[in-house]
Amino acid sequence: MNKILLKRATLKNIKEVADLEKLASSRTYSGRVTEDEVKKFIKNQFVFLIMNQGKVVGLVAYTIIKKIVHFNGLVISPKFRRLGFAKQTLLLVLRKISKYPRIELVVHPHNNPALVLYLSLNFIIESWKNNYFGDGEPRLMLIKK
Ligand SMILES: CC(C)(COP(=O)(O)OP(=O)(O)OC[C@H]1O[C@@H](n2cnc3c(N)ncnc32)[C@H](O)[C@@H]1OP(=O)(O)O)[C@@H](O)C(=O)NCCC(=O)NCCS
């Protein structure tokens, strides 16, 4: 049974969030790695742990600034991938935020799993951003249609 619950992360969840971010960090996903970055992430954004049968399987994060929703993180722990958790999570969050006029995110152009997922949910590519996070890597800006 793959039903999920979203639980807002608090500073008590620093370890879980840091572990997920570390597991996902790569050339195509710039995770928060230091304790300070994780604390700021939890304090300044809506960060939710994705729970399944009492276990943390991933996280999703976004900000809402001036009516713009910006997704800032989506990670599923490697052992729980390809089970539909990311898609289910996005569908749940998208329902909650549907009233906002702009829903956006950036994704590395070589991040195939994420790109396929977002495009299947009616995100479209808006623009190309060189060196978006200052790590020398490009990103695509996607918006929800
Ligand atoms: C991207 C990510 C969140 C997807 O999580 P997931 O739970 O495995 O995704 P789902 O099982 O919900 O997949 C939904 C659909 O996305 C697409 N997809 C997911 N993983 C894929 C892969 N490895 N290759 C191709 N398509 C993939 C498929 O269309 C899939 O549907 P299907 O399984 O019926 O074919 C996960 O791979 C991850 O955590 N990656 C590292 C962090 C990251 O890059 N996050 C994105 C930040 S922009």
The ligand as an SDF file (V2000), in Angstrom:
LIG
                    3D

 48 50  0  0  0  0  0  0  0  0999 V2000
   13.1580   12.4330   -9.3760 C   0  0  0  0  0  0  0  0  0  0  0  0
   12.6670   11.5910   -8.1910 C   0  0  0  0  0  0  0  0  0  0  0  0
   12.1420   12.5140   -7.0870 C   0  0  0  0  0  0  0  0  0  0  0  0
   11.5250   10.6740   -8.6950 C   0  0  0  0  0  0  0  0  0  0  0  0
   11.0040    9.9700   -7.5640 O   0  0  0  0  0  0  0  0  0  0  0  0
   10.1720    8.5770   -7.7050 P   0  0  0  0  0  0  0  0  0  0  0  0
    9.3360    8.4270   -6.4990 O   0  0  0  0  0  0  0  0  0  0  0  0
   11.1320    7.5020   -8.0410 O   0  0  0  0  0  0  0  0  0  0  0  0
    9.2500    8.8910   -8.9670 O   0  0  0  0  0  0  0  0  0  0  0  0
    7.8530    8.1440   -9.2620 P   0  0  0  0  0  0  0  0  0  0  0  0
    7.9590    6.7070   -8.8860 O   0  0  0  0  0  0  0  0  0  0  0  0
    6.7500    8.9460   -8.6800 O   0  0  0  0  0  0  0  0  0  0  0  0
    7.8240    8.2380  -10.8450 O   0  0  0  0  0  0  0  0  0  0  0  0
    6.7650    8.8610  -11.5430 C   0  0  0  0  0  0  0  0  0  0  0  0
    7.1220    8.9100  -13.0150 C   0  0  0  0  0  0  0  0  0  0  0  0
    8.3080    9.6960  -13.2190 O   0  0  0  0  0  0  0  0  0  0  0  0
    9.1040    9.1180  -14.2680 C   0  0  0  0  0  0  0  0  0  0  0  0
   10.3540    8.5950  -13.7180 N   0  0  0  0  0  0  0  0  0  0  0  0
   10.7040    8.4680  -12.4010 C   0  0  0  0  0  0  0  0  0  0  0  0
   11.9560    7.9590  -12.2980 N   0  0  0  0  0  0  0  0  0  0  0  0
   12.3890    7.7480  -13.5690 C   0  0  0  0  0  0  0  0  0  0  0  0
   13.5890    7.2430  -14.1130 C   0  0  0  0  0  0  0  0  0  0  0  0
   14.6020    6.8310  -13.3220 N   0  0  0  0  0  0  0  0  0  0  0  0
   13.7140    7.1850  -15.4620 N   0  0  0  0  0  0  0  0  0  0  0  0
   12.7160    7.5970  -16.2730 C   0  0  0  0  0  0  0  0  0  0  0  0
   11.5240    8.0900  -15.8010 N   0  0  0  0  0  0  0  0  0  0  0  0
   11.3730    8.1620  -14.4810 C   0  0  0  0  0  0  0  0  0  0  0  0
    8.2850    7.9690  -14.8330 C   0  0  0  0  0  0  0  0  0  0  0  0
    7.4250    8.4950  -15.8310 O   0  0  0  0  0  0  0  0  0  0  0  0
    7.4820    7.5470  -13.6060 C   0  0  0  0  0  0  0  0  0  0  0  0
    6.2970    6.8620  -13.9020 O   0  0  0  0  0  0  0  0  0  0  0  0
    6.3700    5.2450  -14.1180 P   0  0  0  0  0  0  0  0  0  0  0  0
    7.1590    4.6760  -12.9530 O   0  0  0  0  0  0  0  0  0  0  0  0
    4.9260    4.8470  -14.1240 O   0  0  0  0  0  0  0  0  0  0  0  0
    7.0780    5.0470  -15.4360 O   0  0  0  0  0  0  0  0  0  0  0  0
   13.8110   10.6720   -7.6320 C   0  0  0  0  0  0  0  0  0  0  0  0
   14.4360   10.0050   -8.7090 O   0  0  0  0  0  0  0  0  0  0  0  0
   14.8760   11.4170   -6.8300 C   0  0  0  0  0  0  0  0  0  0  0  0
   14.7600   11.5940   -5.6220 O   0  0  0  0  0  0  0  0  0  0  0  0
   15.9560   11.8610   -7.5210 N   0  0  0  0  0  0  0  0  0  0  0  0
   17.0760   12.5820   -6.8360 C   0  0  0  0  0  0  0  0  0  0  0  0
   16.6830   13.9930   -6.4400 C   0  0  0  0  0  0  0  0  0  0  0  0
   16.2130   14.8080   -7.6300 C   0  0  0  0  0  0  0  0  0  0  0  0
   16.8760   14.8790   -8.6600 O   0  0  0  0  0  0  0  0  0  0  0  0
   15.0480   15.4580   -7.4750 N   0  0  0  0  0  0  0  0  0  0  0  0
   14.4740   16.3410   -8.4680 C   0  0  0  0  0  0  0  0  0  0  0  0
   14.8320   17.7180   -8.1600 C   0  0  0  0  0  0  0  0  0  0  0  0
   14.4270   18.8720   -9.4530 S   0  0  0  0  0  0  0  0  0  0  0  0
  1  2  1  0
  2  3  1  0
  2  4  1  0
  2 36  1  0
  4  5  1  0
  5  6  1  0
  6  7  2  0
  6  8  1  0
  6  9  1  0
  9 10  1  0
 10 11  2  0
 10 12  1  0
 10 13  1  0
 13 14  1  0
 14 15  1  0
 15 16  1  0
 15 30  1  0
 16 17  1  0
 17 18  1  0
 17 28  1  0
 18 19  1  0
 18 27  1  0
 19 20  2  0
 20 21  1  0
 21 22  1  0
 21 27  2  0
 22 23  1  0
 22 24  2  0
 24 25  1  0
 25 26  2  0
 26 27  1  0
 28 29  1  0
 28 30  1  0
 30 31  1  0
 31 32  1  0
 32 33  2  0
 32 34  1  0
 32 35  1  0
 36 37  1  0
 36 38  1  0
 38 39  2  0
 38 40  1  0
 40 41  1  0
 41 42  1  0
 42 43  1  0
 43 44  2  0
 43 45  1  0
 45 46  1  0
 46 47  1  0
 47 48  1  0
M  END
$$$$
